[in-house]
Structures are given as structure tokens and as C-alpha cells.
């Protein structure tokens, strides 16, 4: 009889482990407008040990207060990956190590993203000669994204009336330092870019 109860206990513990789940909850924040982000798409993926592939577990949308929640099986994953997206917002990706999660209660993870904005760099040479050379370089602004403008020196030669568009985080500064080569005309231009809109920096030289 004791042996029977021992087997029953082992079986119940084994079943409990097999069916144990993680609960992940949190809030997604709009850092540009300083408010919670509603109707954002939140997807959770798992990455198994020794496997480079990500497997989608579930996708949900944040509610009107920016909250999300997932309940999913506890398995032998190396980590979980949360991806956050919404139109006109930068996609955010966060890694959550398996070892950092508990089955004893809710795992709270709050994250944020930023609204997209754009800056129009408008350069106009009002009295051009072929030898004119303008040099400029970004000082502040978003980096390391597909639409980001390069961080190194850029050059404009001779006659110019041209515009260049760069993406930026909303409600943050975008600036560049410039110099008209061979003259004393050099300074810094800066703006705060408006979320979901384009803000112009006009340089006449």
C-alpha cells in the first residue's frame, strides 16, 4: 500500500511539472507621448536550447490601458522573446531568460517603444559656385535602424537646393553640425521632431 501511494505521489508531481505554466503580464508604454500604448501587437516566441529558430507561441493586442498577458507552458526553452509593434511606432524586441521566470506567480515585465517622427534636412546654396563644399554630420538623432541617416560626415557640392529625410524618435532632438568649407560659416542646427510628423531643418548658405 505504501508503495502504491509513493507511485501516486510521484505520478502527481510528474503531471504537475508537465502541466505547469508561466504567466507573463505587463504594460507597454509610449515613451514619446508619455502614456500607455493601447492596441499594440505583442507576440511571444520561444527559443529552444541548441536551436537558433524562434517559434511563435501566441499573439495578442494590448488593451485600452496598454496591458498585456500571456499564459504558456513551461518547457525546456533557453529564452522567450517578446516583440512589440504598432503602425508608426518602432518595433521593440525584448529577451526573457527561462531562468528568470517563476511558476509561483505572475512574471511582470513592462516595456516601452517610441513613436516615429521624421526630420527634413533642407539645404539651399543661395549664391553657388562650383567650388562650394558643405560638410555636415549628425550630432543627435536615432541610430542603428534601417531608415536612420548615417552618423558620419556627409558632403554637398556646388549648387544645391535639396532635401534629405531622416527618421527619429518622436519628441526627441535631432541636430547636425555643419561647415561651409573655406568660410567661417559653421554652426549647429537642431529641432525637436514631432511624433508622426515631419519637422524641417532649413539651412541656407
N, C-alpha and C positions, 0 to 999 in steps of 0.2 A: 504493500500500500504506500509506504514512504517513497519507494521507487517511482510509483505512478504519479504521486504529487510532485516529485522532483522533475519528472519529464514534463508535466503540465506547466510547471513554473518556467522551465527552460523554453518551452514552446511559446508561452505567452510573452516572455521577454523578447524572443526572436521575432515574433509577429509585431510587437510594439516597435522594435527597431526598424523593421521593414516598412512600416506604415507611418513612421514619424515624419513630420513635415516642418519646414521653415515657414515662418510668416514674416514678410518684409513690408514695412509701411513707411510712409514719409510724405514730405511736401516738396513740390518743385516750385522754385522761386524765380521770378523775373527780376534779375538784378538791375536791369536798365530802368525799369519803372518802379522798382522797389515794392513789388506786390506779388502775391501768389499767382502762379500761371495755370489758368484753367484750360481744359480741353487740349492739353498737350498729350502726345502719344508717348507712352512709356512701354518699352519692350524689355523683357528679361531673357537672357541667354545663359546657357551653361557651357563650360569648357571642361571636358573630362581630362583626367590625368593622362599625360603622354599623348594627347590629341590636340592638334592645332585648330580644329574646326569648332565653330560656335553653333550650338543647337538652340533654336528658339523654344522657349518654354511657354510664354504667354505674352500677349499684348493687351494693354488697357489704356484708357484715357483718364487724365486727372479730372476730378470733379470741379465744381464751381469755386472751391476753396484751394485748389491746387493739390489735393491729397490723392495718393495712390496706395494700393495694397496688392500684394501677391501672396498666395499660399501654395507652396510647391514641395514635391518630395525631396527628402534629404537623401542624396545619393553620393557616389564617390567622385564628385566633381572637384577639380582643382580650384575653380573660382566661378563666380557668376558675373555677368556683365549687364549693366543697366544702360539702355540707350534712350535718350530723351530727344524728341523732335517736335517741331511745330512750324508751320509756314511763317517765313520772315523772322525765324529765330535760328541761332546757331545750334547745331546738333551737339549734345553733350553725351559723353560716354564715361561711365564710372565702373571700376572693377571692385568686386566684393569677394574677398578670400573666403573660402569654405570654413577655414579655421576661425574666422571672426564671427560666425553666426551661431546662434543658440536655438534649441528647440524648446527651451523652457519658457519663452515668452516672445513678444514682438521684437523684431530687429528693426530699429528706427534708423533710417538713412534719409537725410534731407539734402537736396542738391539744387543747383541753380543753373540758369543759362542767361544769355543776353539777346536783346533784340538786335536785328540787323539794321545798320544805317550805312549811308554812303557819303563820300566826300567827292566833290567835283573840283579837281585842280585845274584852274583855267589860267593859262599862261598867254600873255599878249605882249609882243615886242612892238612898241608904237613908232619906233624910228630905226628900223633894222638896217644893218649892213651885213654882208656875207660872213664877216669875221666874228660876229656876235656869238657868244657862248654863255649859256645859262647852266649852272650846275646846282642841283638840289638833292636833298636826302631826307627821308622820313626821320623824324625825331620821336614822335609819339603816334601810336595807332596800332591796330590789331596786326599780329604777326602769325606766321605759320598756318595759313589757311589757303585754300585754292584760289580765292579771289583777292587775297591780300596783295597790295602793291609791294614791290621789292624794297628791302631795307638799305640797299647800297646806293651809291651816287648814281644819279641819272643826269643826262645832258640833253639840252635843246639848242640847236644851232640856227644861226641866221634869222630869217623872217619866221615869225611864229604867231599863230592865233589858234591854239589847240587846247583841248580839254582831255583830262585823264581821270577816270573814275576808280576810286578805291573803296573797298568795304571796310567797315569799322563796327565796333561795339556801340550800341546806342547810348547816348548821354555820356560819352567819354570824349576826351580831347584827341584831335588829330592835328599834327603840326609837322612842318618841314623847315629845314634851314636851307637858305639859298645864297648864291653869289653870282653876280654877273662878272665873268672873268675879265680882268683888266680894268675894273672900275671899283669905286668904293661902295657900290650898291650891293649890300648884303644884309640879311636880317633873318628873322624867323616869322613864319605865318602860322596862325593857329585858329581852330574853331572847335566848338563842341557840336558833335554831329547829332542830329535829331533822329530818334527811333523811327524806322520805317520810311524815312525820307532821305533826300539828298541835300547836303549843305555845301555851298560853294566857297572855295578859297580863290580869290581873284588876285593875280599878280601881274601888274603892268610894269614894264621896264623898258 
